[in-house]
């Protein structure tokens, strides 16, 4: 998967290869395409495809026609037609795969929307293009200051200069309609360029800025996902997920796109389950649905009159009860069906080899008992005085100590 460093850093410089976003290998560009038809020769009499796909900043791609039959290959920097002036981009796809991309985007091969390629970019074109991209961060910072001064309710997310440096596109997000006529005048006079304002959604903004998701990988919208579909809370309900906005929302502030990835699998599995609003009629009362486990094919029901206990049933048992109720047959109780449910025993790990524990020779360490120290010294002293006062006055015989023996040296003296 391609990295997102070319578009996420301030000066559009990758941290690894240091090629300033101009690498021809395609390893540092996002939404890169592998041309698996490059080694295949065309049939006799068929002309090669003259339409190329050109990539610009943050994965923006357009189709251009090679009118002058230039020798262009993938990864080459070209100057293409723009309005006004020209733009600089990198060829991201060529050959027969362009037909598939045109069909996917809904663009005809002979469409007038496809503009032409002027030339292969010279060193002068590349220098002007690099200098224009270096000014994007300062322009964005200055543009936000102007927006805050005009007190407009909008957020400037990104700025993209044209290859010739005469035009800049300002991408912004806003909840309401914004009158930015005065803003365009201020920006044009501040930077002496042609200004174009383009509003994008929150998902498109996250795709342009990039980032790391909760899964630890780069955002799908900034690496490979191009079709940003709507995500509803129904997708979370079908997957039995708790509707917690902090966990279900992505960096764009909306529901994560990955909620749609496994939705079809859950919908196929739920076809075998009965509907939640179906009630089970028994002699003990009417039972209603509580919850389900899609992976184990289990459902839980409880009585309307007594909700103290939940009864676990399989999908087949539930269908059997519903069929009998449709025939006006009332089931005795849910306990009978729950008792029929066989619980499979999970086999734990067994010591087949007969090895003993690795710590069998280790002697357990005995804990040393520490004497409890009195917490209050005054209380202990008072206790001792009380004991002395309560003792009976009994005179004890004093024991006489034996006389001290003199050493032998003194006797001889």
PyMOL commands that set and color helices and strands:
alter all, ss='L'
color gray80, all
select helices_A, chain A and resi 5-8+57-59+97-105+123-134+136-150+181-191+202-209+220-223+233-238+245-248+257-260+263-272+315-326+334-340+377-390+408-412
alter helices_A, ss='H'
color red, helices_A
select strands_A, chain A and resi 51-55+61-65+77-81+86-93+115-120+155-161+167-173+194-199+280-281+286-293+298-303+311-314
alter strands_A, ss='S'
color yellow, strands_A
deselect
rebuild
show_as cartoon
